[in-house]
Amino acid sequence: MAKKVILVMASPPVPFGKADSHWYYVLLKGLVDRGHQVSAFVACETPEEIEQTQALFTGYDLQCYLFRPLQGLRGKWQSFRRPHSYMFDSAFRQAVSKRLAEPYDVLQLEGLWSGWLGLAQPEKTVTSVHYLFCEDGTFEAPQWKTRLQGWISYGAERYLLKSLPRFITLSERLADRIHQIHPDAITHTIPLGFDLSHSPFNQDKPQQSQPIVGLIGSFGWKPTYSAAERLLTRLWAEIKAQVPNARLQIVGRGARERLAAFEGQPDLSIHQDVPDIAPYFNQMDVLLYAPSAGSGMKVKVMESFAFGTCVVTTPEGVEGLPAQDEIHAGIAEDDRALIQKTVSLLKDPIRREAQRRNARLLLEQTCSPDVTLTQVERVYDAIVEANQ
């Protein structure tokens, strides 16, 4: 049965935006296509993001707002009182409150920090948790400012997790951590939905004379940066020694700024803030993503699966996916095994072909919009039934 849904998103719902934007695009478009009445509220960083979102969703009940963090002492107080709430300015909050005063069935808050908007209406609220700082050790550093920020952020996570009743998580690992903090919480584990039409599978991937190992992501995010640092300092030299004609390619937001110390190494190219990542996935033979920590699903691994690029990663790299080692990806913890799996793929085109096709099929079976949205609708049914 169709529901009246209020949907809050901390990033614009566009298929090639930030990591969470992929899912927001699937969620908003899919819910409306299925007949639900959706009132969507979106936080955007730039006027261009607003224009892009409004152009994609003409005719939708959609309101976009720019980030307008408070400055000075008021801003510091807000950051201390409600950390990471800067995405939702007073106009955003007022618009959501006005809609909440009208009839609705479900308030879906995407991202834990959106939970600040659901504290007054918890019984009809479900909050999606994509990752947890406390699980990732995000603020573990000797600097006192980082430790203070961690103390504030970890405390805010615990407060929201203990204050909200129901969550959608991307993995059982996240669900387990939530239950450690809030034993009575209701959790539903649903993988990120992925619109595969925007990531066409490369059917005829040629064997290159110089195979390419690569890493794509946002390098301001600790898991991706740690994966790049490990690749450049501990993995690449041995891979290069065993496959002398191999090249290394690093692509993404902040890549040159964060990895400037490594530029100039032989056969290394770094590309920052590229307009289209598809060509880089299509020319890459192996995505090697080995973060030191990082909870939740990894969109760049999912994109690699979608485009048909082989992946070597840690178990955290395929968190939330039922991926099997040597079938869908090369999966290992230690450096030696990660190197060996990468080298084996670079030297064996038959193995690469089988693995990349298996990975694409896995994504189709577990993360298609039809599969994931059906699970979301079951959560809505549970909320409506609990409030009858």
C-alpha positions in Angstrom: 0.0 0.0 0.0 1.3 3.5 -0.9 2.7 5.5 2.0 3.2 9.2 2.7 6.9 9.4 3.2 9.1 12.3 4.4 12.6 11.7 3.1 15.6 13.7 4.4 18.9 13.5 2.5 22.3 15.0 3.5 23.6 14.8 -0.2 21.9 15.5 -3.5 20.2 12.4 -5.1 22.3 12.2 -8.3 23.7 9.0 -9.8 27.3 10.3 -10.0 27.7 12.5 -7.0 29.0 11.6 -3.5 29.1 8.1 -2.3 25.7 8.2 -0.7 24.2 10.1 -3.6 23.9 6.9 -5.7 21.6 5.4 -3.1 19.5 8.6 -2.7 18.9 8.7 -6.4 17.6 5.1 -6.4 15.6 5.7 -3.2 13.8 8.9 -4.3 13.1 7.8 -7.8 12.1 4.3 -6.9 9.7 5.2 -4.1 7.9 7.7 -6.4 7.8 5.1 -9.2 6.2 2.6 -6.8 3.4 5.0 -6.0 4.5 6.4 -2.7 3.8 10.1 -1.9 7.3 11.4 -1.1 8.2 14.8 0.3 12.0 15.1 -0.1 14.3 17.5 1.6 17.9 17.7 0.4 21.0 19.5 1.8 23.4 20.7 -0.9 26.8 22.2 -0.8 26.6 24.4 -4.0 24.0 26.1 -6.1 25.1 23.8 -8.9 24.1 20.8 -6.9 20.6 22.3 -6.4 20.2 22.9 -10.1 21.3 19.4 -11.0 19.0 17.9 -8.5 16.0 20.0 -9.5 16.6 19.2 -13.2 16.7 15.4 -12.5 13.5 15.5 -10.4 11.2 18.0 -12.1 7.7 17.6 -10.9 8.7 15.9 -7.6 7.8 17.3 -4.1 11.4 18.3 -3.6 13.0 21.1 -1.6 16.8 21.8 -1.7 18.7 23.9 0.7 22.4 25.1 0.8 24.7 24.3 3.7 24.8 27.6 5.8 26.8 26.8 8.9 26.5 29.3 11.7 29.7 31.4 12.2 31.4 32.6 15.3 30.4 31.7 18.8 26.9 30.6 17.7 28.4 28.2 15.2 30.8 26.7 17.8 28.0 26.3 20.3 25.8 24.5 17.7 28.7 22.2 16.8 29.3 21.4 20.4 25.6 20.9 21.2 24.6 19.1 18.1 27.7 17.9 16.2 27.5 17.6 12.4 24.1 19.3 12.3 25.6 22.1 10.2 24.1 20.6 7.1 20.6 21.5 8.2 20.2 25.3 8.6 17.2 26.9 10.2 15.3 27.1 6.9 15.8 23.4 6.3 14.7 22.5 9.8 11.6 24.8 9.6 10.6 23.2 6.3 10.8 19.7 7.7 8.9 20.7 10.9 6.2 22.2 8.8 5.8 19.0 6.8 5.8 16.9 10.0 2.8 18.8 11.2 0.8 17.4 8.3 -0.3 13.7 8.0 2.5 11.2 7.1 3.3 7.6 7.6 7.1 7.4 7.7 10.0 9.8 8.3 13.1 8.4 6.7 16.4 10.1 7.8 19.3 9.2 5.6 22.6 9.3 7.5 22.9 9.2 11.3 23.4 13.0 11.5 20.0 13.5 10.0 18.8 12.0 13.2 18.9 15.4 14.9 15.7 16.1 12.9 13.8 13.0 14.2 14.1 13.3 17.9 10.7 14.9 18.3 8.9 12.2 16.2 10.7 8.9 17.0 7.8 6.5 16.7 7.4 7.0 12.9 11.1 7.5 12.2 13.7 5.2 10.6 17.3 6.4 10.4 19.8 5.0 7.9 23.3 4.4 9.3 25.9 4.2 6.5 29.0 4.1 8.8 30.0 4.8 12.4 32.9 7.0 13.5 33.3 4.9 16.7 33.6 1.7 14.6 36.2 3.3 12.2 38.4 5.0 14.8 38.1 8.1 12.8 39.5 10.5 15.3 42.3 8.4 16.7 45.3 10.7 16.5 47.7 12.3 19.0 46.7 15.9 18.3 44.5 17.3 21.1 42.1 19.0 18.7 41.4 15.7 16.9 40.9 13.9 20.2 38.5 16.6 21.3 36.6 16.4 18.1 36.5 12.6 18.5 35.2 12.9 22.1 32.4 15.2 20.9 31.6 13.1 17.7 31.6 9.7 19.5 29.4 11.1 22.2 26.9 12.5 19.7 26.8 9.1 17.8 26.0 7.3 21.1 23.4 9.9 22.0 21.6 9.6 18.6 21.8 5.8 18.6 20.3 5.6 22.1 17.6 8.2 21.3 16.2 6.8 18.1 14.2 3.6 18.0 14.7 2.1 14.5 17.6 1.9 12.0 18.4 0.7 8.6 22.0 -0.5 8.4 24.2 -1.6 5.5 25.7 -4.6 7.3 25.4 -6.9 10.2 28.6 -5.4 11.6 26.9 -2.0 11.9 23.7 -3.6 13.3 25.7 -5.4 16.0 27.5 -2.2 17.0 24.2 -0.4 17.3 22.8 -3.1 19.6 25.9 -2.9 21.8 25.0 0.8 22.4 21.2 0.5 22.3 20.1 -3.1 23.0 16.5 -2.4 22.4 17.0 -0.8 19.0 15.1 -2.2 16.0 17.5 -2.8 13.1 17.0 -3.8 9.5 20.0 -4.7 7.3 19.5 -3.6 3.7 22.4 -3.1 1.2 22.7 0.0 -0.8 20.6 0.1 -3.9 22.6 0.6 -7.1 21.2 1.7 -10.5 23.3 -0.4 -12.8 22.0 1.5 -15.9 24.4 4.3 -15.0 27.4 2.0 -14.8 27.4 -0.1 -18.0 29.3 -3.3 -17.9 32.4 -3.2 -20.1 31.7 -6.4 -22.2 34.9 -6.3 -24.2 37.7 -5.3 -21.9 41.0 -5.7 -23.8 44.2 -7.1 -22.4 46.6 -4.2 -22.2 50.4 -4.3 -22.8 50.8 -2.3 -19.6 48.2 -3.5 -17.1 46.8 -0.9 -14.7 46.4 -1.2 -10.9 44.3 1.6 -9.5 42.4 3.2 -6.6 39.4 5.5 -7.0 37.7 7.4 -4.2 37.6 10.5 -2.0 40.9 11.0 -0.3 39.6 13.3 2.4 37.8 10.2 3.8 40.1 8.3 6.2 39.4 4.7 4.8 40.3 5.8 1.3 43.3 7.7 2.3 44.6 4.8 4.4 44.1 2.5 1.4 46.1 4.8 -0.8 48.9 5.1 1.8 49.1 1.3 2.2 49.1 0.8 -1.5 51.9 3.4 -2.1 54.1 2.5 0.8 53.6 -1.3 1.3 52.1 -2.9 -1.7 53.0 -1.3 -5.0 56.8 -1.8 -5.0 56.4 -5.6 -4.8 53.6 -5.7 -7.4 55.8 -3.7 -9.7 58.7 -6.0 -9.1 56.6 -9.0 -10.1 54.8 -7.3 -13.0 57.4 -4.8 -14.3 55.2 -3.3 -17.0 52.4 -2.5 -14.6 51.2 1.1 -14.0 49.5 2.6 -11.0 46.6 5.1 -11.3 45.0 7.0 -8.4 41.9 9.0 -9.1 39.5 11.0 -7.0 38.6 14.0 -4.9 41.6 15.6 -3.2 44.0 12.9 -4.7 46.8 15.3 -5.6 46.4 17.4 -2.4 46.5 14.5 0.0 49.1 12.4 -1.9 51.5 15.1 -3.2 54.4 13.5 -1.3 54.2 10.4 -3.6 54.1 12.2 -7.0 57.0 11.5 -9.2 57.2 7.8 -8.5 57.8 5.8 -11.7 54.6 4.6 -13.5 52.4 6.5 -11.1 49.7 8.9 -12.3 47.4 10.9 -10.0 44.2 12.5 -11.3 42.2 14.8 -9.1 38.5 15.8 -9.3 37.9 14.3 -12.7 34.5 15.1 -14.4 33.8 11.4 -15.3 35.2 8.3 -13.5 33.9 5.8 -16.0 36.9 6.0 -18.4 39.2 5.3 -15.4 37.3 2.2 -14.3 37.1 0.9 -17.8 40.9 1.1 -18.4 41.8 -0.2 -15.0 42.6 -4.0 -14.7 42.5 -4.2 -10.9 41.1 -1.9 -8.2 43.3 -2.5 -5.1 41.5 -1.1 -2.1 42.9 -2.1 1.3 41.8 0.4 4.0 43.1 0.2 7.6 39.4 0.6 8.8 36.1 1.6 7.4 32.6 0.5 8.2 29.7 0.3 5.8 29.5 -0.5 2.1 32.2 0.9 -0.2 30.6 2.5 -3.2 33.8 2.5 -5.3 34.0 -1.3 -4.9 30.4 -1.5 -6.0 31.2 0.7 -9.0 34.1 -1.5 -9.9 31.8 -4.6 -9.8 29.3 -2.7 -12.0 31.7 -1.5 -14.6 33.5 -4.9 -14.8 36.8 -4.0 -13.1 38.4 -6.7 -10.9 38.8 -5.9 -7.2 41.3 -6.9 -4.6 40.4 -5.8 -1.1 40.1 -6.6 2.6 36.9 -8.0 4.2 35.9 -4.5 5.1 36.1 -3.6 1.4 33.2 -6.0 0.6 31.3 -5.3 3.9 27.6 -5.7 3.2 28.1 -7.8 0.1 28.0 -11.7 0.1 31.3 -11.7 -1.9 33.5 -14.8 -1.9 37.2 -14.8 -2.3 38.5 -15.8 -5.7 35.0 -15.8 -7.1 33.8 -12.2 -6.9 36.9 -10.5 -5.6 40.3 -11.2 -4.2 39.8 -10.8 -0.4 42.6 -10.8 2.1 43.9 -9.0 5.2 47.7 -9.2 5.1 50.0 -7.4 2.6 51.5 -10.6 1.1 48.1 -12.1 0.2 46.9 -8.8 -1.3 50.0 -8.5 -3.4 49.7 -12.2 -4.5 46.1 -11.8 -5.5 46.7 -8.6 -7.4 49.7 -10.1 -9.3 47.7 -13.3 -10.1 44.9 -11.3 -11.7 47.3 -9.1 -13.7 49.0 -12.2 -15.1 45.8 -14.2 -15.8 43.3 -12.7 -18.1 41.0 -15.7 -17.9 40.8 -15.4 -14.2 40.1 -11.6 -14.5 37.3 -12.2 -17.0 35.6 -14.8 -14.7 35.9 -12.7 -11.6 34.6 -9.5 -13.1 31.5 -11.2 -14.6 30.8 -12.9 -11.3 31.1 -9.6 -9.4 28.6 -7.9 -11.8 26.1 -10.7 -11.4 26.4 -10.5 -7.6 25.6 -6.8 -7.7 22.6 -7.4 -9.9 21.3 -10.1 -7.5 21.8 -8.2 -4.2 21.8 -4.5 -4.9 19.4 -3.9 -7.7 16.7 -1.2 -7.0 13.9 -3.7 -7.1 15.6 -5.9 -4.5 16.6 -3.1 -2.1 13.4 -1.0 -2.4 11.2 -4.0 -1.7 13.1 -4.4 1.6 12.7 -0.7 2.4 8.9 -1.0 1.8 8.8 -3.9 4.4 10.3 -1.5 6.9 7.6 1.0 6.1 4.9 -1.7 6.7 6.5 -2.5 10.1 6.4 1.2 11.1 2.8 1.7 10.0 1.7 -1.6 11.8 3.5 -0.5 15.0 1.7 2.8 15.0 -1.8 1.5 14.4 
